[in-house]
Amino acid sequence: MQGVDPRFFFFITALLSLLCFVILVIVMRRNLPQSIAGVSEWGWACGFMTVAGTLFITRGIFPAGFFTDVTQLLANAAFFLAFWMMYVSLLQFAGRAPKIRHLWYVVLIPTLLLAWFSFVDNFYIARVLVAMATIVVLCSACANAILKMKYKGVAENFMMMVFALLGAVSLARFGTTVLGEEKTHFLETASLSQTAYFATQSLSIVALTVGFMLMIGRRLSDTLGYLALRGEFHKSRSDERLDMQRALQQAVRNNELVMYYQPRTDVRTGVVIGLEALIRWNHPAYGLIGPSQFITLCEETNAVLPLGIWVLEHAICFLNRLHSDVRPGIHLSVNVSARQFNSPNLKIDIERMLKNAVFSADQLELELTESALLDDPVRAKNIMSQLKDMGISLSVDDFGTGYSSLSYLKRLPIDCIKIDYSFMKGIPEDSDDVAITRAIIVMGHALGLKVVAEGVETQEQLIYLRNEGCDEFQGFFRSKALPEQEVIRLLAEEKW
């Protein structure tokens, strides 16, 4: 291997990483269930690795000088960011909130040190030591993230061994550099040990992505099996309902249910002024399961009632915390199922929960479906009037997809309508979606209602909503649903 140019390994790394980036970000992310998290993050890790490999190759092609130093610095920074994104991806895949600020410093500080040793001291040995120490720390963090996963199969154990191997060879190179065996740039005089290191590094990076794809495949198989082929979901409907009640009771006891919150942003100012509470099931075997995969079955049983109470209690508790310590006056919306809305205990339960609230009651918004309102309009109006007497705000979720009617908007005490995300997909190209959305905004404002657009994913969609006078928006363009700590961090860092 001594006669092999190390740039060959960087070329292989860049080429295969680019292929993996395309597969993960462009192909798989669009076709996988939302419960399989971390795919996009790992895809972007492959993207950073592609950039790093490409920049490393430029060494020797261009004359030595400032440009070469800058490209090598950027290559190292991209390499560190790739491992940082791998770490975030593994935490997301395991359904854990990424506490990444401390690891961000592990990327930032070494990059600054590399810049110093490149442009001020021009100290090659110090650059190698910093780079190897950083890779060891990042590999250790990734291996530790896998180690803490509740379920570890062959793919997880394989990846943990690869991270350990990469960390070990980086530590070995650190040691040989300390002993004075590496004094010049590896592309100028590549020793056998240096070439072996880069060969191991290249193969390890490819192996890690293969291992992650195997994890995705197993999770997809387990998820589909969990939902359709095996366990509780493969039984008769009566057994399904009974098992769901038992499973949710177990989930509550084991603290498997977690709350995520998606920001609602003022269209005009870009400031987050509200949140929508969304529940997730952090299943010990199947990872983070979205509400669409278990709420429907819950609504067919009484299991949705205790679940709805649990969500309201946690959401109100979180709103108390936000109002007191983070963002006074912020609003929080909570979805209420038709069964919970018609429960005779709804008013009593909410009064009990609001007894110790430090926020104004109108900061709490209940999102109702059109079907829940129109099954029995007279009863719905009475219930809504009681909730309005308590000061609570009321909104209609997914407006435009059910039995939308001007008459019920006029009769019922509604404060807000939320435009269903399906109308956002075609904006601004689809003239029908544009016309429908414009009509909903105009109608809502004419009736004195606030209008919120769901599913906003592009700058063009936001510009259209701003031009049409929409009040708020939510969607991936601003932020996906976040765990509590990430929401607190976002609100604390935002100027308002």
C-alpha positions, 0 to 999 in steps of 0.5 A, a space after each residue: 500500500 506504500 505506493 498508493 496515493 492517499 488521495 485515491 481513498 479520499 476520491 472513493 470516500 467522496 464518490 460513495 458519500 455522494 451516492 449515499 447522500 442522494 439515496 438518503 436525502 432525495 430517495 429514502 427520506 421522501 418514502 419512509 414513515 415519519 417515525 424513522 427519524 435521523 435519515 436526513 441528518 445522516 444524509 447530510 453527514 454524507 454530504 459533508 463527507 463528500 465536501 471533505 473528500 473533494 477538498 482533500 483531493 485538491 492538495 497537490 493539484 494547486 500550488 502551495 499557498 493561502 488557497 491550499 491552506 484554506 481548502 484544507 481547513 474547510 476540508 477538516 471542518 466539513 469532516 468534523 461536521 459530518 461526524 457531528 451530523 452522524 451523532 445527531 442522526 443516531 440520537 434522532 433515530 433512537 427517539 432522543 432529543 439531541 443535546 448537541 451544544 456541547 458537541 458543537 464546541 468539539 467541532 468549533 474549537 478544533 476548527 479554530 485551532 486548525 486555523 491558527 496552526 495553518 495560518 499563524 504557526 504553520 505547525 503541521 504536527 499540531 494540526 494532526 494532533 488536533 484533528 486526531 483528538 477531535 475524531 476520537 471524541 466524535 467517534 466516542 460520542 457516536 459509539 456512546 449514542 448507539 450504546 444507549 439505544 434501548 434496542 441494539 441489533 446486528 447493525 447497531 453493534 456493527 456500527 459501534 465496532 466501526 466507530 471504535 475501530 476508527 477512534 482506535 486508529 485515530 488514537 494510534 495516529 495521534 500516538 505516532 505523531 507524538 512520537 515524532 514519526 509523522 513530521 510532514 504532510 502525508 501527501 508529500 511523503 506518505 508512509 505505510 502507516 499513514 496510507 493504512 490509516 486513510 484506507 481504514 478511514 475510507 472503508 470505515 466511513 462507507 461501512 458506517 453508512 451501510 450499517 445505518 442503512 441496515 438499521 433503517 431497513 430493520 426499523 422499516 421492517 419492524 414498523 410495518 410489521 408492528 403496524 400490519 403483520 405482527 403483534 397487537 396490530 395483526 389481531 382482530 379489531 376487538 383484540 386490537 382495541 384491548 391491546 391498544 388500551 393495555 399498550 398505552 397504559 403500559 406506555 404511560 407507566 413507563 414514560 414512553 409517551 413524549 411531547 413534541 411542539 411545532 412552532 407557529 410563526 407570525 407571517 409578517 414578523 417571522 417571530 414564533 408566537 405559538 406552538 402546537 402540541 404533538 404526541 409521540 410514542 417512544 416505543 422501546 422496540 420500534 423507536 419514535 412512533 408518530 401519532 398517525 400510527 396509533 391515534 386513529 385506533 385510540 379514537 375508536 376506543 376509550 383509550 383516547 380519553 386518558 391519552 387526551 387528558 395526559 396530553 392536555 396536562 403535559 401541554 398546560 404544564 409546559 405552557 406554564 413553564 414557557 410563560 414564566 421563564 421563557 416567553 410570556 404570552 406565547 400561545 399553545 394549541 392542543 388537538 382534541 379528538 371528537 370523542 374527547 370533545 363530546 366527553 361530559 368531563 372535558 370542562 371539569 378536566 380543563 378547569 382542574 388543570 387551569 386552576 394553578 395556571 400562571 398564563 391567561 386562559 386565551 393562551 391555550 387553544 383547543 384544535 377541533 376537527 370539522 367532523 366533531 363540530 358537525 356531528 351534532 351542531 347544537 351540542 357542539 355550540 353548547 360545549 364550545 360556549 362553555 369553553 369560551 366562557 372559561 376564556 379558552 381559544 378555539 380553532 378548526 383544524 385541517 380546514 377545507 378537507 371535511 365539511 367546510 361550511 360558511 354557516 357553521 363558521 358563522 354560528 359557532 364561537 371559533 377564533 381561528 381556522 387552520 388551512 390544511 397542509 394539502 393546499 400548500 403543496 401546490 403553491 404557487 404553481 397550482 392555480 387551484 390551490 392558490 385560489 382555494 387558499 386565497 378564498 379561505 384567507 379572505 373568508 376567515 378575515 371577513 368573519 373576524 377569524 385568525 388564519 393559520 397555514 399548515 405545511 409551509 415548506 418553501 420560501 415561495 409559499 411563505 411569500 405568497 401567504 404574506 402577500 395574501 395577508 395570512 396571519 401565521 404559518 407552521 411547517 418544516 420551512 420554519 421548524 419541524 416538531 421539536 422536543 421540549 428542550 429544543 423548543 426552549 432553546 429556540 425561543 430563548 435564542 430568538 429576538 422578539 
